[in-house]
Amino acid sequence: MGKREFLIYGIGDSQIGPVLVASNIKGLRAIYMGSDAETLIAELKAEFPSCDCVEAVCEYDYVIARVLDCIENPSHAFELPLDSRGSDFEEIVWAALRTVEAGTIVNYADVALLIGADPGMAA
């Protein structure tokens, strides 16, 4: 059996309610928004059942503050590392979406163009 992954998490308060931020040594793995902290923690543990989820200590405050800043000020640059895991296709789509300016609305055809796919296939 392989080593279990550790996720550290913390919860901050935003204008829209509590925000849970979880990461590992590589980068952010999850951001959850909701109405109460207990539900957010339960969602994290359900989403990552093979991980040991550990509440962070104060050294994590910087990470939470950066995420909250980007939620409340979407035009600010987001420079925290991400540990995204998906298929090759998903990784290409996520990379393309990160190039879209905050506040811009895109549809599936727009994303298809961004990744060099046939936009007619997105309809």
Order of alpha helices (4+ residues) and beta strands (2+ residues): beta-beta-beta-alpha-beta-alpha-alpha-alpha
